[in-house]
Amino acid sequence: MGDRRPHEHRLDKTRKGVHVFTGLAENGSDAIASALRACEIAQLHAMSGEPIPAGTSRVDWSARGLRPDWELRWDRAEKKQIVL
């Protein structure tokens, strides 16, 4: 499952982009929950000064390139089926 999530800069709302999460999920709800969990884990590690953990296989959910000044728009998620 893929989860394409729009994001925008916290201070300059004209700056927009997309963050993509990928991993295994049974359905769209599971994909969102997994993406949210990966993002929260990344934020916790970044706040404590620890490296953000990477998945150990291509099916693990993980976050890379965390941008603290940007806000993910969880309400605008697009779930897509990805063939591995």
TORLUM-540676 format. One record per residue: residue number from 1; residue in one letter; y, x, z of N, C-alpha, C in turn. Coordinates in steps of 0.001 Angstrom, whole numbers, plus 500000, padded with zeros to 6 digits. Atoms other than C-alpha are relative to their C-alpha. Layout:
residues N
 resi resn    n_Y    n_X    n_Z   ca_Y   ca_X   ca_Z    c_Y    c_X    c_Z
  NUM    a      Y      X      Z      Y      X      Z      Y      X      Z
...
This chain:
residues 84
 resi resn    n_Y    n_X    n_Z   ca_Y   ca_X   ca_Z    c_Y    c_X    c_Z
    1    m 498837 500846 500000 500000 500000 500000 501229 500895 500000
    2    g 498742 499279 499975 503510 501230 499362 501067 499109 500594
    3    d 498923 500753 499379 506581 500174 501232 501304 500652 499567
    4    r 498733 499475 500512 509862 500711 499386 501115 499370 500820
    5    r 499020 500495 499060 512696 500422 501818 501403 500504 499676
    6    p 498615 499571 500203 516410 500434 500990 500594 500559 501288
    7    h 499282 499511 498834 518650 502400 503300 501440 500262 499609
    8    e 498574 499755 500244 522382 502962 503666 500542 500882 501115
    9    h 499344 499125 499031 524645 505422 505418 500654 499140 501077
   10    r 499453 500800 498889 525732 504189 508859 501512 499823 499933
   11    l 498537 500062 500011 529421 504987 508335 500575 499624 498636
   12    d 499510 500266 501356 529843 504752 504548 498998 499089 499294
   13    k 500955 500978 500526 528086 501553 503402 499903 500023 498473
   14    t 500115 499888 501457 528756 502417 499746 498903 500988 499612
   15    r 501077 499037 500256 526153 505215 500042 498672 499333 500313
   16    k 501271 500697 499855 522735 503672 499461 498886 500822 499372
   17    g 501148 499305 500553 519254 504927 498663 498730 499237 500311
   18    v 501295 500618 499750 515565 504204 499009 499099 501021 500685
   19    h 501010 499163 499353 512911 505603 501322 498657 499342 499731
   20    v 501320 500542 500331 509271 505186 500338 498967 500498 500998
   21    f 501127 499693 499129 506355 505071 502771 498732 499621 499243
   22    t 501273 500363 500614 502757 505107 501526 498859 500268 500970
   23    g 501180 499825 499167 499364 504811 503170 499073 498816 499824
   24    l 500957 501103 500083 496387 502532 503616 500442 498845 500883
   25    a 499711 501205 499228 496968 498946 504746 499237 498841 499365
   26    e 500730 501173 500489 495057 495687 504444 500913 499007 499297
   27    n 499065 500977 500566 498171 493664 503607 501438 500467 500234
   28    g 498593 499639 499878 501973 493716 503490 500480 500117 501432
   29    s 499591 499937 498588 502386 493025 507204 499525 501289 500655
   30    d 500524 498741 499460 500142 495960 508088 500768 501191 499442
   31    a 499235 498913 500617 502080 498157 505648 501344 500182 500708
   32    i 498709 499914 499306 505395 497323 507316 499813 500564 501400
   33    a 500251 499503 498639 503945 497909 510786 499693 501492 499986
   34    s 500342 498574 500093 502505 501279 509712 501216 500843 499642
   35    a 498782 499278 500383 505759 502362 508050 500963 500086 501180
   36    l 499118 500016 498826 507759 501341 511121 499500 500973 501064
   37    r 500585 499086 499010 505367 503228 513414 500219 501456 499588
   38    a 499785 498630 500487 505600 506369 511228 501458 500416 500174
   39    c 498570 499706 499845 509392 506161 511285 500359 500216 501465
   40    e 499707 499859 498566 509541 505668 515065 499459 501317 500547
   41    i 500579 498724 499554 507223 508636 515641 500866 501161 499520
   42    a 499139 498941 500549 509378 510794 513368 501313 500089 500775
   43    q 498735 500007 499260 512566 509727 515184 499823 500568 501402
   44    l 500253 499475 498649 511053 510456 518613 499838 501519 499985
   45    h 500182 498554 500101 509963 513934 517527 501331 500692 499693
   46    a 498711 499394 500369 513345 514670 515917 500960 500017 501189
   47    m 499097 500069 498847 515247 513536 519034 499615 500996 501079
   48    s 500435 499052 498972 513131 515800 521239 499958 501436 499477
   49    g 499954 498655 500563 513573 518779 518898 498662 500516 499513
   50    e 501333 499611 500471 509915 518816 517863 499882 499758 498493
   51    p 500218 500258 501420 508704 519043 514255 499389 498610 499786
   52    i 500553 501316 500337 507924 515714 512629 498563 500192 499517
   53    p 501395 499812 500405 504134 515385 512345 499743 499465 498589
   54    a 500385 500429 501348 502707 515155 508836 498591 499434 500047
   55    g 501355 500536 500084 499660 513147 507895 499032 501093 499588
   56    t 500996 498986 500332 496449 515078 507531 499272 499700 498696
   57    s 500571 500330 501303 495379 513258 504370 500982 499111 499247
   58    r 499045 500765 500808 497049 511380 501544 500013 498517 500340
   59    v 500009 501411 499612 496147 508029 503119 500688 499762 501343
   60    d 499305 500140 498722 497896 508715 506458 501453 499605 499778
   61    w 498579 500360 500022 501281 507142 507089 500759 501055 500803
   62    s 499142 499055 499283 503953 509695 508028 501375 499970 499343
   63    a 498627 499983 500514 507670 510273 507507 500425 501432 499746
   64    r 499427 498700 500322 509430 513230 505897 501467 499785 499641
   65    g 498595 500085 500416 513079 513952 505247 500799 498969 500781
   66    l 499289 500953 499154 514373 511904 508165 501504 500263 499929
   67    r 498545 499885 500089 518100 511248 507793 500629 499212 501151
   68    p 499492 500709 498819 519649 510441 511188 501255 499174 499751
   69    d 498765 500749 500271 522936 509210 509667 499762 498770 499127
   70    w 500335 501112 500885 521106 506639 507554 499207 498944 500746
   71    e 500636 501135 499358 519841 503206 508524 499043 499331 499016
   72    l 500975 500672 500857 516644 501779 507056 500171 498488 500109
   73    r 499861 501460 500047 516911 498139 505983 498608 499375 499982
   74    w 501361 500523 499887 513561 496830 507260 499906 498584 499458
   75    d 500005 501381 500495 514558 493292 506237 499915 499911 498477
   76    r 500027 500002 501467 514637 494300 502545 498796 500743 499424
   77    a 501181 499241 500447 511216 495937 502295 499327 499333 498811
   78    e 500822 500468 501118 509218 495634 499086 498627 500632 500154
   79    k 501355 499488 499875 505458 495944 499447 499348 500020 498635
   80    k 500660 499856 501302 503509 497209 496439 498589 500536 500217
   81    q 501365 499482 499982 499814 497788 495860 499997 501319 499245
   82    i 500108 498688 500631 499101 501444 495058 498524 500309 499808
   83    v 501378 499645 500265 495887 502539 493405 499829 501485 500244
   84    l 500255 498579 499685 494539 505802 494863 498994 500580 499047
